[in-house]
Amino acid sequence: MKSYLLVLLLFSVPASLDLAVIRKEGKRERLIYGIKSFLWMVVGSILFGWVMYILR
């Protein structure tokens, strides 16, 4: 697999689902927490990648 973005997305989906199921009780809370954690993982990883690219 050459697309690191695809690998990032494939990792972030199950990881955020697992975190949502473990940490929250209600369905709505799980959904909101899952979406937030997914976005934090993806956006944070992309930003960190840009920082590493700039500092290289």
MMTF fields as JSON, N, C-alpha, C and O atoms, coordinates in Angstrom:
{
  "mmtfVersion": "1.0.0",
  "mmtfProducer": "UNKNOWN",
  "numBonds": 223,
  "numAtoms": 224,
  "numGroups": 56,
  "numChains": 1,
  "numModels": 1,
  "chainsPerModel": [1],
  "groupsPerChain": [56],
  "chainIdList": ["A"],
  "bondAtomList": [4, 2, 8, 6, 12, 10, 16, 14, 20, 18, 24, 22, 28, 26, 32, 30, 36, 34, 40, 38, 44, 42, 48, 46, 52, 50, 56, 54, 60, 58, 64, 62, 68, 66, 72, 70, 76, 74, 80, 78, 84, 82, 88, 86, 92, 90, 96, 94, 100, 98, 104, 102, 108, 106, 112, 110, 116, 114, 120, 118, 124, 122, 128, 126, 132, 130, 136, 134, 140, 138, 144, 142, 148, 146, 152, 150, 156, 154, 160, 158, 164, 162, 168, 166, 172, 170, 176, 174, 180, 178, 184, 182, 188, 186, 192, 190, 196, 194, 200, 198, 204, 202, 208, 206, 212, 210, 216, 214, 220, 218],
  "bondOrderList": [1, 1, 1, 1, 1, 1, 1, 1, 1, 1, 1, 1, 1, 1, 1, 1, 1, 1, 1, 1, 1, 1, 1, 1, 1, 1, 1, 1, 1, 1, 1, 1, 1, 1, 1, 1, 1, 1, 1, 1, 1, 1, 1, 1, 1, 1, 1, 1, 1, 1, 1, 1, 1, 1, 1],
  "groupList": [{"groupName": "MET", "atomNameList": ["N", "CA", "C", "O"], "elementList": ["N", "C", "C", "O"], "formalChargeList": [0, 0, 0, 0], "bondAtomList": [1, 0, 2, 1, 3, 2], "bondOrderList": [1, 1, 2], "singleLetterCode": "M", "chemCompType": "L-PEPTIDE LINKING"}, {"groupName": "LYS", "atomNameList": ["N", "CA", "C", "O"], "elementList": ["N", "C", "C", "O"], "formalChargeList": [0, 0, 0, 0], "bondAtomList": [1, 0, 2, 1, 3, 2], "bondOrderList": [1, 1, 2], "singleLetterCode": "K", "chemCompType": "L-PEPTIDE LINKING"}, {"groupName": "SER", "atomNameList": ["N", "CA", "C", "O"], "elementList": ["N", "C", "C", "O"], "formalChargeList": [0, 0, 0, 0], "bondAtomList": [1, 0, 2, 1, 3, 2], "bondOrderList": [1, 1, 2], "singleLetterCode": "S", "chemCompType": "L-PEPTIDE LINKING"}, {"groupName": "TYR", "atomNameList": ["N", "CA", "C", "O"], "elementList": ["N", "C", "C", "O"], "formalChargeList": [0, 0, 0, 0], "bondAtomList": [1, 0, 2, 1, 3, 2], "bondOrderList": [1, 1, 2], "singleLetterCode": "Y", "chemCompType": "L-PEPTIDE LINKING"}, {"groupName": "LEU", "atomNameList": ["N", "CA", "C", "O"], "elementList": ["N", "C", "C", "O"], "formalChargeList": [0, 0, 0, 0], "bondAtomList": [1, 0, 2, 1, 3, 2], "bondOrderList": [1, 1, 2], "singleLetterCode": "L", "chemCompType": "L-PEPTIDE LINKING"}, {"groupName": "VAL", "atomNameList": ["N", "CA", "C", "O"], "elementList": ["N", "C", "C", "O"], "formalChargeList": [0, 0, 0, 0], "bondAtomList": [1, 0, 2, 1, 3, 2], "bondOrderList": [1, 1, 2], "singleLetterCode": "V", "chemCompType": "L-PEPTIDE LINKING"}, {"groupName": "PHE", "atomNameList": ["N", "CA", "C", "O"], "elementList": ["N", "C", "C", "O"], "formalChargeList": [0, 0, 0, 0], "bondAtomList": [1, 0, 2, 1, 3, 2], "bondOrderList": [1, 1, 2], "singleLetterCode": "F", "chemCompType": "L-PEPTIDE LINKING"}, {"groupName": "PRO", "atomNameList": ["N", "CA", "C", "O"], "elementList": ["N", "C", "C", "O"], "formalChargeList": [0, 0, 0, 0], "bondAtomList": [1, 0, 2, 1, 3, 2], "bondOrderList": [1, 1, 2], "singleLetterCode": "P", "chemCompType": "L-PEPTIDE LINKING"}, {"groupName": "ALA", "atomNameList": ["N", "CA", "C", "O"], "elementList": ["N", "C", "C", "O"], "formalChargeList": [0, 0, 0, 0], "bondAtomList": [1, 0, 2, 1, 3, 2], "bondOrderList": [1, 1, 2], "singleLetterCode": "A", "chemCompType": "L-PEPTIDE LINKING"}, {"groupName": "ASP", "atomNameList": ["N", "CA", "C", "O"], "elementList": ["N", "C", "C", "O"], "formalChargeList": [0, 0, 0, 0], "bondAtomList": [1, 0, 2, 1, 3, 2], "bondOrderList": [1, 1, 2], "singleLetterCode": "D", "chemCompType": "L-PEPTIDE LINKING"}, {"groupName": "ILE", "atomNameList": ["N", "CA", "C", "O"], "elementList": ["N", "C", "C", "O"], "formalChargeList": [0, 0, 0, 0], "bondAtomList": [1, 0, 2, 1, 3, 2], "bondOrderList": [1, 1, 2], "singleLetterCode": "I", "chemCompType": "L-PEPTIDE LINKING"}, {"groupName": "ARG", "atomNameList": ["N", "CA", "C", "O"], "elementList": ["N", "C", "C", "O"], "formalChargeList": [0, 0, 0, 0], "bondAtomList": [1, 0, 2, 1, 3, 2], "bondOrderList": [1, 1, 2], "singleLetterCode": "R", "chemCompType": "L-PEPTIDE LINKING"}, {"groupName": "GLU", "atomNameList": ["N", "CA", "C", "O"], "elementList": ["N", "C", "C", "O"], "formalChargeList": [0, 0, 0, 0], "bondAtomList": [1, 0, 2, 1, 3, 2], "bondOrderList": [1, 1, 2], "singleLetterCode": "E", "chemCompType": "L-PEPTIDE LINKING"}, {"groupName": "GLY", "atomNameList": ["N", "CA", "C", "O"], "elementList": ["N", "C", "C", "O"], "formalChargeList": [0, 0, 0, 0], "bondAtomList": [1, 0, 2, 1, 3, 2], "bondOrderList": [1, 1, 2], "singleLetterCode": "G", "chemCompType": "PEPTIDE LINKING"}, {"groupName": "TRP", "atomNameList": ["N", "CA", "C", "O"], "elementList": ["N", "C", "C", "O"], "formalChargeList": [0, 0, 0, 0], "bondAtomList": [1, 0, 2, 1, 3, 2], "bondOrderList": [1, 1, 2], "singleLetterCode": "W", "chemCompType": "L-PEPTIDE LINKING"}],
  "groupTypeList": [0, 1, 2, 3, 4, 4, 5, 4, 4, 4, 6, 2, 5, 7, 8, 2, 4, 9, 4, 8, 5, 10, 11, 1, 12, 13, 1, 11, 12, 11, 4, 10, 3, 13, 10, 1, 2, 6, 4, 14, 0, 5, 5, 13, 2, 10, 4, 6, 13, 14, 5, 0, 3, 10, 4, 11],
  "groupIdList": [1, 2, 3, 4, 5, 6, 7, 8, 9, 10, 11, 12, 13, 14, 15, 16, 17, 18, 19, 20, 21, 22, 23, 24, 25, 26, 27, 28, 29, 30, 31, 32, 33, 34, 35, 36, 37, 38, 39, 40, 41, 42, 43, 44, 45, 46, 47, 48, 49, 50, 51, 52, 53, 54, 55, 56],
  "secStructList": [7, 7, 7, 2, 2, 2, 2, 2, 2, 2, 2, 2, 2, 2, 2, 2, 2, 2, 2, 2, 2, 2, 2, 7, 7, 1, 2, 2, 2, 2, 2, 2, 2, 2, 2, 2, 2, 2, 2, 2, 2, 2, 2, 2, 2, 2, 2, 2, 2, 2, 2, 2, 2, 2, 2, 7],
  "xCoordList": [0.842, 0.0, 0.887, 1.745, 0.68, 1.513, 0.844, 1.524, -0.457, -1.157, -1.172, -1.901, -0.37, -0.345, -1.638, -2.039, -2.292, -3.568, -4.617, -5.412, -4.623, -5.557, -5.278, -6.207, -4.02, -3.658, -4.082, -4.584, -3.884, -4.303, -5.809, -6.27, -6.573, -8.025, -8.457, -9.367, -7.795, -8.137, -7.81, -8.479, -6.817, -6.498, -7.428, -7.867, -7.729, -8.497, -9.943, -10.512, -10.536, -11.943, -12.141, -12.93, -11.458, -11.692, -11.179, -11.764, -10.096, -9.57, -10.564, -10.787, -11.156, -12.115, -13.404, -14.029, -13.809, -14.993, -14.761, -15.628, -13.599, -13.278, -13.247, -13.788, -12.624, -12.57, -13.961, -14.255, -14.814, -16.167, -16.96, -17.693, -16.82, -17.56, -17.064, -17.858, -15.77, -15.192, -15.483, -15.758, -15.423, -15.438, -16.808, -16.988, -17.783, -19.079, -20.21, -20.079, -21.346, -22.474, -23.581, -23.929, -24.135, -25.271, -24.853, -23.693, -25.83, -25.539, -25.11, -24.16, -25.824, -25.502, -24.112, -23.336, -23.806, -22.491, -21.388, -20.329, -21.636, -20.652, -20.416, -19.277, -21.492, -21.369, -20.558, -19.645, -20.896, -20.191, -18.725, -17.838, -18.473, -17.092, -16.305, -15.133, -16.936, -16.27, -15.887, -14.782, -16.79, -16.501, -15.392, -14.476, -15.471, -14.439, -13.065, -12.074, -13.004, -11.701, -11.163, -9.954, -12.042, -11.61, -11.001, -9.928, -11.69, -11.188, -9.888, -8.982, -9.781, -8.54, -7.38, -6.284, -7.61, -6.538, -6.086, -4.889, -7.041, -6.706, -6.065, -4.997, -6.712, -6.188, -4.859, -3.929, -4.762, -3.511, -2.363, -1.239, -2.629, -1.574, -1.122, 0.07, -2.08, -1.714, -0.906, 0.092, -1.326, -0.576, 0.822, 1.794, 0.924, 2.223, 3.118, 4.321, 2.537, 3.298, 3.819, 4.957, 3.016, 3.469, 4.601, 5.559, 4.485, 5.534, 6.835, 7.896, 6.767, 7.969, 8.552, 9.772, 7.693, 8.163, 8.881, 9.917, 8.326, 8.929, 10.263, 11.21, 10.348, 11.577, 12.682, 13.815, 12.371, 13.364, 14.416, 15.325],
  "yCoordList": [-1.178, 0.0, 1.241, 1.4, 2.105, 3.292, 4.526, 5.508, 4.495, 5.662, 5.649, 4.875, 6.502, 6.591, 7.174, 6.863, 8.014, 8.574, 7.468, 7.468, 6.536, 5.419, 4.551, 4.124, 4.298, 3.52, 4.262, 3.649, 5.564, 6.377, 6.284, 6.125, 6.381, 6.282, 4.885, 4.74, 3.854, 2.482, 2.198, 1.376, 2.844, 2.685, 3.521, 3.061, 4.731, 5.662, 5.232, 5.467, 4.611, 4.211, 3.185, 3.441, 2.034, 1.083, 1.581, 1.27, 2.345, 2.851, 3.814, 3.743, 4.704, 5.647, 4.939, 5.319, 3.921, 3.152, 2.428, 2.424, 1.819, 1.13, 2.097, 1.802, 3.233, 4.221, 4.706, 4.884, 4.92, 5.393, 4.353, 4.701, 3.091, 2.035, 1.874, 1.653, 1.983, 1.791, 2.972, 2.773, 4.19, 5.363, 5.98, 6.652, 5.781, 6.464, 5.471, 4.311, 5.93, 5.058, 5.101, 4.062, 6.269, 6.37, 6.325, 6.56, 6.017, 5.937, 7.292, 7.382, 8.333, 9.672, 10.109, 10.667, 9.852, 10.214, 9.429, 9.979, 8.148, 7.326, 7.843, 7.905, 8.217, 8.72, 10.011, 10.156, 10.94, 12.22, 12.018, 12.609, 11.188, 10.935, 10.22, 10.528, 9.275, 8.562, 9.486, 9.395, 10.367, 11.321, 12.277, 12.543, 12.795, 13.714, 13.046, 13.63, 11.831, 11.157, 10.807, 10.87, 10.44, 10.177, 11.433, 11.379, 12.552, 13.809, 14.246, 14.724, 14.088, 14.442, 13.602, 14.122, 12.307, 11.437, 11.826, 11.923, 12.046, 12.346, 13.726, 13.867, 14.733, 16.103, 16.228, 16.857, 15.644, 15.703, 15.026, 15.529, 13.904, 13.198, 13.976, 14.037, 14.572, 15.373, 16.599, 16.926, 17.279, 18.444, 18.055, 18.755, 16.951, 16.476, 16.122, 16.383, 15.531, 15.235, 16.506, 16.532, 17.543, 18.803, 19.426, 19.962, 19.352, 19.892, 19.136, 19.752, 17.815, 17.027, 17.355, 17.389, 17.594, 17.932, 19.285, 19.449, 20.243, 21.578, 21.539, 22.213, 20.755, 20.696, 19.838, 19.846, 19.125, 18.231, 18.946, 18.322],
  "zCoordList": [0.0, 0.0, 0.0, 0.869, -0.963, -1.048, -0.456, -0.157, -0.282, 0.227, 1.749, 2.369, 2.332, 3.789, 4.331, 5.453, 3.545, 3.974, 4.092, 5.032, 3.157, 3.228, 4.457, 5.143, 4.728, 5.914, 7.182, 8.123, 7.205, 8.348, 8.557, 9.688, 7.483, 7.593, 8.036, 8.852, 7.491, 7.868, 9.328, 9.953, 9.875, 11.297, 12.17, 13.224, 11.743, 12.575, 12.782, 13.848, 11.785, 11.912, 13.031, 13.94, 13.003, 14.1, 15.455, 16.492, 15.447, 16.714, 17.364, 18.572, 16.586, 17.158, 17.562, 18.552, 16.815, 17.215, 18.532, 19.405, 18.674, 19.928, 21.107, 22.172, 20.919, 21.996, 22.376, 23.558, 21.386, 21.663, 22.448, 23.374, 22.088, 22.786, 24.216, 25.13, 24.409, 25.734, 26.666, 27.849, 26.141, 27.007, 27.255, 28.27, 26.368, 26.507, 26.652, 26.261, 27.224, 27.523, 26.47, 25.91, 26.192, 25.278, 23.814, 23.473, 22.951, 21.515, 20.948, 20.169, 21.35, 20.844, 21.312, 20.536, 22.578, 23.115, 22.404, 22.102, 22.139, 21.429, 20.023, 19.561, 19.341, 17.977, 17.939, 17.126, 18.814, 18.851, 19.225, 18.611, 20.225, 20.649, 19.55, 19.331, 18.863, 17.778, 16.632, 16.097, 16.26, 15.179, 15.595, 14.817, 16.821, 17.299, 17.351, 16.913, 17.882, 17.975, 16.596, 16.373, 15.668, 14.295, 13.668, 13.067, 13.813, 13.241, 13.9, 13.218, 15.229, 15.926, 15.416, 15.206, 15.214, 14.734, 13.331, 13.063, 12.447, 11.048, 10.923, 10.326, 11.48, 11.365, 12.108, 11.604, 13.285, 14.043, 13.316, 13.328, 12.69, 11.958, 10.734, 10.431, 10.032, 8.851, 9.265, 8.624, 10.328, 10.802, 11.272, 10.985, 11.985, 12.441, 11.258, 11.288, 10.218, 9.003, 8.34, 7.871, 8.296, 7.719, 8.548, 7.993, 9.854, 10.721, 10.483, 10.378, 10.397, 10.141, 8.767, 8.606, 7.779, 6.439, 6.447, 5.802, 7.175, 7.239, 7.972, 7.567, 9.05, 9.852, 9.229, 9.71, 8.2, 7.613, 6.905, 6.357]
}
